[in-house]
Amino acid sequence: MILAVVLAALLLLFLLVRHHVGVPFLAMIAGVSVYEAFGLQFAGAIHQWIPAIDEWWAQLGLYIFFVFVMPLIIYIRAGKSGLFGALRVIEAIVFALLLTVLVADPLANLFSFDNTARDVANWIEGIRGILMVVGVIFAYVDVMLFRSGHSS
């Protein structure tokens, strides 16, 4: 249920606000890369500096920060999208789906998932690579169409 709520909330946000999704999408992918490259070591360092913070919580916090929070902040601060019509809708759907699948595992650790939510998360995880490629293509197009805070 929580997965459906997150997906619906993100999709609604992206469809209603109509901001530039290209840079936040690329930031999300960069966040995944940074976390995979340095997240575990950084979480270990945080745990050493502040022993009261469990290493698992530090890992979870860093992942959510890099992959979810920062791209959403960038999205909220972005200008209007350069894409229009069906392209913007598809981009919003891909961004919401990928962001949801990227936070599905941490959400599963915090909340109990029913079988349907696990099946949906596994299905989306199966098409994660396709979502990333399609999303990156749309992000590049969106970035190229975006000029000085005004859509073309």
N, C-alpha and C positions, 0 to 999 in steps of 0.2 A: 504494500500500500504506500509506503513512504517513497518508493521509487517512482510510482505513478504521480504522486504529489510533486516531487522534485521536477520530473519531466514536464508536467503540466504547467507548473509555475514558471520554469525557464522558458518554455515555448510561448506562454502568454506574454512574459516580459519582452522577449525578442520580437514578437509580432506586433505588440502594441507600441513599444518605444521606438522602434525602427532606426536604431542607431547603427553606426558603422561597425560591422562585425569582423572585418578583415584583421585588424590589428589585435583585438582581443582573442580571436581564434589562434593566431600565430603565437600570442603570448601564452595561451593555454598549452600549446604543443611545446613551447620553450620551457614552460613550467614542468611538464612531464619529463622532459630531457634533463633539466637541472636536478630534479628530484632523484631521477634514476641514477645520475652520475654522482651526486654529492649529498643527497638527502640522508642516507643512513649514517655517513660520517658526521654530518652536521648535527643530527639528532643525538648521536653519541656524545658529541662535544657539549651540547646543551645539557644532557644528563650529567656529564662530569662537572660542568660549571654550577648547575643547580640540581643537586642530587634528589631534591624533593619531587622533581618532575620525572616521572617514569619515562624510560626511553621509548616505549610504545606510544605514549601520548605525544612525545616530541615528534616522532615520525608522523603520526596522524596529523598533528597541527601543521607541520611543515608541508605535507602533501596537500592538505586542504588550502593552505595559504598560497602555494605556488600554482596549483592547478585550478582552483575554484575561485578564491577570493580576489586575487590580483586580476585575472581576466575579467571578472565581473566589475571591478572598480574601473578598469580601463574601458569596458563597454559603456558604463554609465557616463563616463566623462567624454566619450567619443561624440563626434558630430553625426549628422544624419547620413544614412547609408548612400553609397553611390549606386548600389544595385536597385532595381525596381521590379515590380510585378512578381511573376513566378520565380525569378532568380532570387529575389530577396527572401521569399517565403521558403524556398528550398534551402538557402543558406541558413536561415533561422532554425529550420527543422534539423539540419545536420549538426549545427552548433549545439542545440539543446540535447539531441541524442548523444553526441559524443561527450559532452560535459556530464550528462547523467551517467553514462557508462563508466566514465573515469572516476566518479565519486561513489559508484555503486558498492565497490568493495569496502571502503571506509564506512559507508552507511550500513552495510551488512554486519560490520563489527560492532556498530553502536546500537542498531535496532535489529529485531528479529524479522527475517524475511520469510514470507510464506512461499510455497512451492511455485505459485504463479509468478511472483516477483523474481525468484531465482531463475525461472525459465526465461523470462523477458530479459533479465540481465545477461544471461548466458547467450541468448540469441543476438542481442546487441553487441556483446563482446565478440561474437563470431564475425560480425561485419565491421568491427572496429577499424581494421586496416582500410577498408573501402571508404568508411566515413571520413577517415583522416585524409585520404587522397582527394576525395571530392571536396571536403572542407578546405583543404589547402588551396585547391584550384579556385574555389569561390573566394577565399580570403585574398589571394593574389589579384583577382579581377576587381574585388571590392577596393583594395588598396590602390590599384591603378586608376580606378574611376574617381577616387576621393581626392579632391584638391582644396587646399587651404580652408578647410571647414565648410566648404560648399560642395554639394553633389553636382556632377556635370549633367 
